[in-house]
Structure formats: structure tokens, C-alpha cells
Amino acid sequence: MAKCFTVAAFVATALCFSSVLFSAYAADYLDVEGKVYCDTCRVEFQTKISDAIPGAKVKLVCNNRENGTLTYTVEGTTDSSGTYRLPVAGDHEEDICEVRLVESPRADCNEPFKSVDSARILLTKNVGVVDNLRYANALGYMKKVAQPECAEVLKEMGFLPVEA
């Protein structure tokens, strides 16, 4: 009977200790998730024929709101679905943080947007969000030449054809 109690006590202690470690991790870390896509229509937003870009490089940069000094940075690469996940250490309530595009591996789709090349994101626990995951807006590169089916896709979305 003593052995059963010892094993049960050990398991309970291990579970308690692991939950304390997880709580410590959860208190000090956030993750930022987002997607990088290829704008096949060169309109600088996603359509139903936009492609994910696996292997795209992104960078999270945080600068102090008051003096602009760099406070945190981390780089990452998208997976096969064009999704990246970046770990963030600490709280960045006093910082302006944004995910920036670094590089597209696709020669046919590596032209940065003219209007937006980054996604600003709040990285603090002091905003009423319980989850440790923060989602950044999708970022994209434009294809060198718009796909022929883009006119029909844009028409379906309610955009009128542009007259020359």
C-alpha cells in the first residue's frame, strides 16, 4: 500500500510542478500567428485565387513608443500553408510592434505591396485577451503578372472593370 501512495504522490507532485511551469511560461510568453500569400491579381488584398507562400521570411519588430529604440525582434518562416508562428518573450505594452515581410522564395511572386508591407499588433496581456495567441493581419506579395481569371473573380466580388 505504501508503494501505491508513493507513486500517486509522485504523479500528483509532477503534475502540480508541470502546471506551475506552464503557468510561468504562459505568463511571460505570447505567440504571434499570421499568413503570407501571393496576390495573383495584383490588387493588394486576398481573393479566392490567392496562393499561400511557404518558406516566406517574416520579422517581428518592437520599438519603444516614446524614443523609438528597438526593444524586441524575432524572425520566422512560413510553413507549407503559408502560416508563421513567432514566439514573443515579455510584455510589450509600451512598444509599437509589427510583423514585416522580409523575403519571398517565389521568383514569380516577390513584389512587395506598395500600400502595406507590415501588420501592427498589440503584444501585451493588459488588453483583456486571455489567450496567449495573437493574430496578425495577412501580408502578401504581388505576382509579376495578374492571372487571366482575375477579371471574373473581381467582378464576382463587386468590383467594376476598369476602363482604359
Buried (B, 14 or more C-beta within 10 A) or exposed (E): EEEEEEEEEEEEEEEEEEEEEEEEEEEEEBBBBBBBBBBBBBBEBBBEBBBBBBBBBBBBBBBBEEEEEEBBEBEBBBBEEBBBEBEBEBBBEEBBBBBBBBBBEBEEBBBBBEEEBBBEBBBBBEEEEEEBEBEBEBBBBBBEEBBEEBBEBBEEEEBEEEEE
